[in-house]
Amino acid sequence: MPRRRRRRWLRGFAALLAVLLLGFTGLGWFLYQRLNGNIHTDTATEEELRRWEKERPSALVAGAQNILIIGSDTRSGTGNGQYGGADDSQRSDTTILLHLAADRKSATAVSLPRDLMATIPSCRKPDGTYTNERFAQFNWAYELAGTACTIRTVENITRIRIDHHVVLDFNGFKRLVDAVDGVEVCLNRPMEDREARLSLPAGRQVLNGEQALGYVRARYGVGDGSDTERMGRQQKFLGALVQEVQSEGVLLNPARLYPVLDAATKSVTTDPGLGSLKRLYNLVRTVRGIPADRVQFLTVPRRPYPYNSARDELVQPDADQLFEQLRRDRRVTLSAHVRPADDRPAAVRPGREPEPEGTDGAEPQPPPPSAYATTTAPSPLPTAPPTYEGTTAARGSCG
């Protein structure tokens, strides 16, 4: 090939390469902006929490993070009205306190029962009016005054400062499961729950988003019908979902990673501290770096509330010791064996739960004054903290 012709060919190739690089860069920037624009940032909650800063607990360990994950069963939004009642009310269907250790070598996710009796502080509602402080079931906080009220209630119960929050609704959960091409579960027996729109055969199977939603929501007509059993099922499923997200087939495969990021960013409402693609991706990358057997799921120690067996109360001092371990960023130990008091599921009474103020529902019977004291200050840590029943992401649903 003549030298002049070869130079023209090299110049043409270089120009083509430059165009391709610019194209890929432009595409990458477009996709980044699109994903970033998907995220719903909740500034109102941050502003509301500032009003109550003097009441909030302080963080004890620099670098440790506590993230409150709220599964909302709001009926508003496209496609959500087909689940449960037809009203537009919102309730916290599932609430998980996720503690990320300062060294990022472990993570502990603690489920808080929706029916847990707790002191809900006076909270400001969107219309500017205030609710009354009350002793009621935990998920009323979200229905009464939204995310800020739920965070303050959790902080009252645990004395742990919440650094970030994430709210996920029904459709968001389904999108996440579908984005990883489903999650595998193993069932010892068939599951049937009309209220959760669920019908599954026994055995090993991969659930799509719709099936997965029914699986984690099923309660009545499944097992003993307790919320404790449902939370255990949710924890195992989340362990399996973490395994899917951590897998190289997702994070190292752009064709699979983009749908996961697209689903995740469309599905969540976060505080400004997590309200960007970069921050959310850094969070996912942090969890990916934690060994699966160090990602732990457990339920706060609870037992039936003596004044209403369909509600829960904390088992003390076990619960306060758990919260203090997390607050001080100490490793929580899991065990298959727990104290007898922790292992009694609440008797569930089918039907609609009592309503918050302003409705026709009945208030639960108030507890004796001593019951309020259990949420004000943590018990001192014993020499050997108790172990807690739970699971890890390494076990997943079929482990």
Number of C-alpha atoms within 10 A of each C-alpha: 6 6 8 9 10 11 12 11 12 12 12 12 12 12 12 12 12 12 12 12 12 12 12 12 12 12 12 12 12 12 14 16 13 14 20 19 15 21 21 19 18 19 13 13 18 16 11 16 17 12 10 12 10 9 12 17 15 13 17 13 13 9 13 19 21 23 18 23 21 24 20 21 22 23 21 15 11 8 10 17 16 11 15 13 12 12 10 13 14 19 21 25 18 20 23 22 23 23 25 24 22 15 10 17 14 23 28 22 26 24 22 22 27 19 21 21 25 25 23 26 18 17 23 18 16 11 7 8 9 14 17 11 11 14 18 22 24 26 27 25 29 22 20 25 20 20 25 23 25 25 24 25 23 24 18 21 22 25 22 23 21 22 16 18 25 21 20 21 22 24 19 20 19 20 22 24 24 18 22 20 18 21 24 18 21 16 14 9 11 11 18 20 17 13 14 19 17 18 13 16 13 12 12 13 15 13 19 19 23 18 20 23 20 24 24 20 22 26 24 20 15 14 13 15 18 20 23 23 17 20 24 19 18 22 27 25 24 20 25 24 21 21 18 21 21 20 13 12 14 19 19 11 11 11 11 15 18 17 18 22 21 21 23 24 25 20 23 22 22 23 19 17 15 21 22 21 21 13 13 19 15 13 13 16 14 15 20 18 12 18 16 21 15 18 23 24 28 22 22 27 26 24 22 23 18 12 13 17 15 19 26 27 23 23 17 16 16 23 23 25 20 26 22 20 15 26 21 14 21 14 14 20 14 17 11 9 12 15 14 8 13 20 14 13 19 23 18 17 13 11 7 8 13 15 16 17 13 7 8 9 12 11 13 15 11 13 15 8 7 7 14 13 10 20 20 14 13 20 17 10 16 10 6 6 13 18 16 23 19 21 25 26 24 19 16 24 23 16 13
